[in-house]
Amino acid sequence: MAEIVWTESALNDLDDIGDYIAKDSARYAELKVAKLFESPDILETHPLAGKMVPELQNEAIRQLIIGSYRIIYHVEDDFRIEILTVHRSSRLLGNTYDFDNLVNE
């Protein structure tokens, strides 16, 4: 079973998403952030459940699509998965996280 580790960057992304949605509805913000936070739990037993991120062409960097959000994660090994970033699918990937260190592995 793999451990899911949220990076500080990904947690900040969730906070930002929640703050933005809360401008209209605090309750919906709470529900959306909870759903995004809980969705990667499937990776504990199925680390390759998400598809490879097409922009990066690296089998270890994958994504879960949850509604209009992408949860991008790195499969470090069979026992550890890092959630790297969470962002709206409409945003460019390069504007959210610096993947250079991971892509060159």
C-alpha distance (Angstrom), angle and dihedral (degrees) to the residues before:
residue distance angle dihedral
M1 . . .
A2 3.80 . .
E3 3.78 124.1 .
I4 3.81 114.6 -126.2
V5 3.81 111.4 -139.8
W6 3.78 120.2 -171.7
T7 3.80 113.9 -149.1
E8 3.77 118.7 -136.5
S9 3.79 88.3 -112.8
A10 3.81 92.5 56.2
L11 3.81 92.2 47.3
N12 3.80 88.9 51.0
D13 3.80 88.3 51.3
L14 3.81 89.9 55.2
D15 3.81 90.7 49.0
D16 3.81 90.7 50.6
I17 3.81 92.1 48.1
G18 3.79 90.8 49.1
D19 3.82 92.9 47.8
Y20 3.80 91.9 50.0
I21 3.81 95.1 48.3
A22 3.81 91.8 43.2
K23 3.80 89.6 65.5
D24 3.80 85.5 75.5
S25 3.79 102.9 24.0
A26 3.78 128.7 4.5
R27 3.81 90.9 -167.2
Y28 3.81 94.3 51.8
A29 3.81 89.7 46.6
E30 3.79 90.1 54.0
L31 3.81 92.2 49.1
K32 3.80 94.2 46.1
V33 3.80 94.7 48.7
A34 3.81 91.2 46.7
K35 3.80 90.9 51.5
L36 3.79 92.4 48.5
F37 3.80 91.4 47.2
E38 3.81 94.2 49.1
S39 3.81 98.1 42.2
P40 3.83 96.4 80.8
D41 3.82 90.4 58.9
I42 3.83 87.6 93.6
L43 3.81 87.5 66.7
E44 3.80 91.4 69.2
T45 3.79 89.2 76.1
H46 3.82 100.6 16.9
P47 3.83 107.6 37.8
L48 3.80 93.4 169.3
A49 3.82 94.2 50.9
G50 3.80 91.1 111.0
K51 3.77 124.7 70.3
M52 3.78 124.2 -108.6
V53 3.81 112.5 -92.7
P54 3.83 102.3 -106.5
E55 3.80 95.2 -150.3
L56 3.81 92.3 58.1
Q57 3.82 104.3 38.2
N58 3.80 92.4 -151.2
E59 3.82 117.7 131.9
A60 3.81 91.1 -149.3
I61 3.82 94.6 57.2
R62 3.78 109.7 71.6
Q63 3.79 140.3 161.3
L64 3.76 141.7 -139.8
I65 3.79 115.6 -152.2
I66 3.79 111.5 -144.1
G67 3.78 110.8 178.5
S68 3.79 106.0 -57.3
Y69 3.83 93.7 -18.3
R70 3.79 132.6 92.2
I71 3.79 118.8 -147.2
I72 3.80 104.8 -161.1
Y73 3.77 118.0 -161.7
H74 3.79 141.0 175.0
V75 3.79 121.4 -134.1
E76 3.80 100.4 -145.1
D77 3.80 94.3 176.7
D78 3.80 139.9 -43.4
F79 3.79 90.7 -65.6
R80 3.81 106.3 41.0
I81 3.80 135.0 50.0
E82 3.79 123.0 177.5
I83 3.79 120.8 -153.3
L84 3.81 102.3 -141.4
T85 3.78 106.2 -179.5
V86 3.79 144.1 -12.9
H87 3.76 118.9 -153.2
R88 3.77 145.9 145.4
S89 3.76 113.1 -77.9
S90 3.80 90.4 -128.8
R91 3.82 92.2 64.8
L92 3.78 122.6 88.0
L93 3.77 111.8 -102.9
G94 3.80 94.5 -133.8
N95 3.80 90.7 60.9
T96 3.79 93.7 62.0
Y97 3.80 110.1 45.7
D98 3.81 139.2 7.1
F99 3.81 104.4 -117.8
D100 3.82 96.5 172.0
N101 3.80 95.2 105.2
L102 3.80 92.9 50.5
V103 3.80 98.9 41.5
N104 3.79 92.4 57.1
E105 3.82 94.7 55.1
